[in-house]
Amino acid sequence: PQNEIDSIRRELARADEAVQFLRQSSRPTLSSVPEPRAILAKLSIEGNSLTAQEILALLELCRAADDLRGLFDKTTFTCLDALARGLPDFRTLTKELHGKILPDGTLDSSASPELARIRRSMERLRREVQAALEKLLHKLVKDEIVQDAVVTLRNDRFVIPVRSEAKRRVSGVVHGASSSGATVFVEPLETLPLNNELVELQEREFAEVQRLLAEFTRMFAARAADLAVATDRLSELDLAFAKAGFARAYDCCLPELSEHRTLVLKNVRHPLLERSLRAQKRRPIP
């Protein structure tokens, strides 16, 4: 609630323009933009790195600001245009980060040449390990040493399922057993060096991802003030259209404000009563 008449008039003018806009077009949606204030608070702490999902949330905020900035340009909606025109321009930032973080929060290999190189090496090693294990499995199946002729993962290492009673016949490291105890998962000595190299690459991949997240965080930190402005202005636009949606749903009118302490109410309806009666297909008597 406001108690300054100029502020109240400005808010009502925005809501009025939003009602008129909705007669011509659909409501600008901000439903994909998560509440960013907690992320902005985290961004203000020096040395903090945002998670991939938090960076995606800020990217949604930036895209929404870019989409709405020119929405009311060359229209008669001057109040909404003044609000939207003040949204910062994030196009350079969004273009630079486009596609580098996937919707599930993983970093795309295009995020850096080093990340792409590490992942290519990991994929090559995985193929080598699997090929070596499958060759070994082919021999062990004939000797009825393995439980199933499949390569599986235990503790991020490629292993083969060996019958418990035959585990001494396979030289390697045991990485656990099945719930029944009938099978143990063995990493054969033949693939131990390859698995070690793969684990090392996974650690390097993790370190590169953390480096990139820190770099992306610094990019957003440099625009922290603009992000705060965008948050406030998008909130005000969202509020204006929320009022407009309510006004259309309940057939509301724009109040006329007076400098005098006079209150004139005509055909007043209580919105909660109206909503309750609508469920019964009835309407309140004004």
GIZI-V368162 format. One record per residue. N is the residue number from 1. D_CENTER is the distance of its C-alpha to the mean C-alpha in Angstrom with 2 decimals. Layout:
N&D_CENTER / N&D_CENTER
This chain:
1&32.24 / 2&34.04 / 3&37.69 / 4&38.15 / 5&39.47 / 6&38.07 / 7&34.52 / 8&35.08 / 9&36.44 / 10&33.53 / 11&31.02 / 12&33.26 / 13&33.63 / 14&29.89 / 15&29.75 / 16&32.82 / 17&31.37 / 18&28.19 / 19&30.57 / 20&32.41 / 21&29.28 / 22&28.29 / 23&31.79 / 24&31.03 / 25&27.35 / 26&24.28 / 27&22.16 / 28&19.40 / 29&16.22 / 30&13.50 / 31&12.07 / 32&8.69 / 33&8.55 / 34&7.77 / 35&10.97 / 36&10.98 / 37&14.47 / 38&14.02 / 39&11.86 / 40&14.64 / 41&17.21 / 42&15.98 / 43&16.03 / 44&19.64 / 45&20.83 / 46&22.46 / 47&21.70 / 48&18.35 / 49&15.56 / 50&11.88 / 51&9.81 / 52&7.74 / 53&4.48 / 54&6.40 / 55&7.36 / 56&4.46 / 57&4.75 / 58&8.33 / 59&8.47 / 60&7.76 / 61&10.44 / 62&12.61 / 63&12.63 / 64&13.56 / 65&16.24 / 66&17.57 / 67&17.81 / 68&19.63 / 69&21.81 / 70&24.46 / 71&24.13 / 72&27.32 / 73&29.20 / 74&32.79 / 75&32.66 / 76&34.79 / 77&31.85 / 78&32.69 / 79&31.06 / 80&27.62 / 81&28.15 / 82&29.08 / 83&25.88 / 84&23.63 / 85&25.78 / 86&25.01 / 87&21.31 / 88&20.87 / 89&20.52 / 90&17.45 / 91&18.41 / 92&19.63 / 93&16.54 / 94&14.15 / 95&16.89 / 96&17.21 / 97&13.63 / 98&13.34 / 99&12.75 / 100&12.79 / 101&9.40 / 102&9.00 / 103&6.42 / 104&7.54 / 105&6.99 / 106&10.65 / 107&12.40 / 108&14.48 / 109&18.19 / 110&18.54 / 111&16.81 / 112&20.37 / 113&23.83 / 114&24.28 / 115&21.23 / 116&22.51 / 117&26.00 / 118&25.13 / 119&23.34 / 120&26.34 / 121&28.65 / 122&26.80 / 123&27.03 / 124&30.71 / 125&31.44 / 126&29.90 / 127&32.19 / 128&35.12 / 129&34.62 / 130&34.25 / 131&37.26 / 132&39.33 / 133&38.46 / 134&39.17 / 135&42.51 / 136&43.33 / 137&42.30 / 138&44.70 / 139&47.53 / 140&46.55 / 141&46.30 / 142&49.94 / 143&50.92 / 144&48.98 / 145&47.19 / 146&43.55 / 147&42.24 / 148&39.95 / 149&39.78 / 150&36.04 / 151&34.07 / 152&31.37 / 153&29.16 / 154&30.00 / 155&28.59 / 156&26.82 / 157&30.29 / 158&31.91 / 159&34.76 / 160&37.28 / 161&38.47 / 162&42.09 / 163&44.57 / 164&45.25 / 165&48.96 / 166&48.55 / 167&46.11 / 168&48.95 / 169&49.55 / 170&46.20 / 171&45.93 / 172&42.49 / 173&40.05 / 174&39.20 / 175&35.54 / 176&36.06 / 177&37.63 / 178&36.82 / 179&36.98 / 180&40.49 / 181&41.63 / 182&43.08 / 183&40.73 / 184&39.78 / 185&37.13 / 186&38.83 / 187&37.66 / 188&40.79 / 189&42.30 / 190&42.22 / 191&38.42 / 192&38.04 / 193&37.95 / 194&35.41 / 195&33.15 / 196&33.60 / 197&32.65 / 198&29.51 / 199&28.46 / 200&29.18 / 201&26.98 / 202&24.08 / 203&24.63 / 204&24.74 / 205&21.50 / 206&19.83 / 207&21.57 / 208&20.50 / 209&16.77 / 210&17.34 / 211&19.36 / 212&16.78 / 213&14.08 / 214&16.99 / 215&17.89 / 216&14.55 / 217&14.67 / 218&18.21 / 219&17.34 / 220&15.20 / 221&17.89 / 222&20.45 / 223&18.90 / 224&18.37 / 225&21.09 / 226&19.76 / 227&16.28 / 228&18.28 / 229&20.41 / 230&17.61 / 231&16.21 / 232&19.81 / 233&20.76 / 234&17.86 / 235&18.65 / 236&22.28 / 237&21.70 / 238&19.68 / 239&22.57 / 240&25.18 / 241&23.82 / 242&23.49 / 243&27.16 / 244&28.06 / 245&26.63 / 246&28.62 / 247&31.65 / 248&31.70 / 249&31.25 / 250&34.10 / 251&36.29 / 252&36.15 / 253&38.21 / 254&37.82 / 255&40.00 / 256&42.70 / 257&42.83 / 258&46.18 / 259&47.30 / 260&49.61 / 261&48.88 / 262&49.39 / 263&47.33 / 264&48.06 / 265&46.11 / 266&46.91 / 267&45.84 / 268&43.40 / 269&41.13 / 270&38.97 / 271&35.43 / 272&34.93 / 273&38.34 / 274&37.58 / 275&34.39 / 276&36.38 / 277&39.25 / 278&37.12 / 279&36.35 / 280&40.16 / 281&40.48 / 282&42.42 / 283&42.17 / 284&43.34 / 285&46.52 / 286&45.83
